[in-house]
Amino acid sequence: MRGVRKEHLPEKICLACGRPFAWRKKWERDWENVKFCSYACRRRKSS
């Protein structure tokens, strides 16, 4: 994903808050399984 502008990165919708979030380098290997935009949303959804 080198050299890709931010507006061209893949996006998903967070299952907890419903807001869109973009691809991040730390999610590179696991992008298919990412469902939440943050740790706070993941905690809120699981409880």
Short mmCIF file of the C-alpha atoms (twelve columns), coordinates in Angstrom:
data_MODEL
# 
_entry.id   MODEL 
# 
loop_
_atom_site.group_PDB 
_atom_site.id 
_atom_site.type_symbol 
_atom_site.label_atom_id 
_atom_site.label_alt_id 
_atom_site.label_comp_id 
_atom_site.label_asym_id 
_atom_site.label_seq_id 
_atom_site.Cartn_x 
_atom_site.Cartn_y 
_atom_site.Cartn_z 
_atom_site.pdbx_PDB_model_num 
ATOM 1  C CA . MET A 1  0.000   0.000  0.000  1 
ATOM 2  C CA . ARG A 2  2.988   2.309  -0.348 1 
ATOM 3  C CA . GLY A 3  2.367   5.531  -2.173 1 
ATOM 4  C CA . VAL A 4  -1.413  5.443  -1.815 1 
ATOM 5  C CA . ARG A 5  -3.201  8.657  -0.889 1 
ATOM 6  C CA . LYS A 6  -5.421  8.640  2.175  1 
ATOM 7  C CA . GLU A 7  -8.592  9.216  0.171  1 
ATOM 8  C CA . HIS A 8  -7.881  6.049  -1.854 1 
ATOM 9  C CA . LEU A 9  -7.409  3.674  1.103  1 
ATOM 10 C CA . PRO A 10 -10.010 0.942  1.654  1 
ATOM 11 C CA . GLU A 11 -12.711 1.728  4.216  1 
ATOM 12 C CA . LYS A 12 -15.091 -0.223 6.441  1 
ATOM 13 C CA . ILE A 13 -17.997 0.692  8.699  1 
ATOM 14 C CA . CYS A 14 -17.492 0.149  12.437 1 
ATOM 15 C CA . LEU A 15 -19.995 -2.342 13.869 1 
ATOM 16 C CA . ALA A 16 -20.231 -0.493 17.201 1 
ATOM 17 C CA . CYS A 17 -20.501 3.191  16.256 1 
ATOM 18 C CA . GLY A 18 -21.442 2.992  12.559 1 
ATOM 19 C CA . ARG A 19 -18.752 5.432  11.412 1 
ATOM 20 C CA . PRO A 20 -16.412 4.688  8.499  1 
ATOM 21 C CA . PHE A 21 -12.745 4.024  9.214  1 
ATOM 22 C CA . ALA A 22 -9.824  3.620  6.836  1 
ATOM 23 C CA . TRP A 23 -7.135  0.975  6.454  1 
ATOM 24 C CA . ARG A 24 -4.145  1.261  8.781  1 
ATOM 25 C CA . LYS A 25 -0.666  -0.185 8.440  1 
ATOM 26 C CA . LYS A 26 -1.045  -2.146 11.710 1 
ATOM 27 C CA . TRP A 27 -4.097  -3.928 10.225 1 
ATOM 28 C CA . GLU A 28 -2.230  -4.933 7.054  1 
ATOM 29 C CA . ARG A 29 -2.154  -8.696 7.728  1 
ATOM 30 C CA . ASP A 30 -5.614  -8.935 9.295  1 
ATOM 31 C CA . TRP A 31 -7.768  -6.401 7.378  1 
ATOM 32 C CA . GLU A 32 -10.467 -8.977 6.566  1 
ATOM 33 C CA . ASN A 33 -11.103 -9.587 10.284 1 
ATOM 34 C CA . VAL A 34 -11.052 -5.958 11.483 1 
ATOM 35 C CA . LYS A 35 -14.584 -4.966 12.540 1 
ATOM 36 C CA . PHE A 36 -14.173 -2.046 14.949 1 
ATOM 37 C CA . CYS A 37 -12.497 1.345  14.536 1 
ATOM 38 C CA . SER A 38 -10.971 1.463  18.029 1 
ATOM 39 C CA . TYR A 39 -10.437 -0.412 21.281 1 
ATOM 40 C CA . ALA A 40 -13.251 1.623  22.861 1 
ATOM 41 C CA . CYS A 41 -15.739 0.461  20.222 1 
ATOM 42 C CA . ARG A 42 -14.597 -3.132 20.591 1 
ATOM 43 C CA . ARG A 43 -15.132 -3.008 24.371 1 
ATOM 44 C CA . ARG A 44 -18.521 -1.323 23.994 1 
ATOM 45 C CA . LYS A 45 -19.743 -3.950 21.510 1 
ATOM 46 C CA . SER A 46 -18.617 -6.965 23.541 1 
ATOM 47 C CA . SER A 47 -20.330 -5.911 26.777 1 
# 
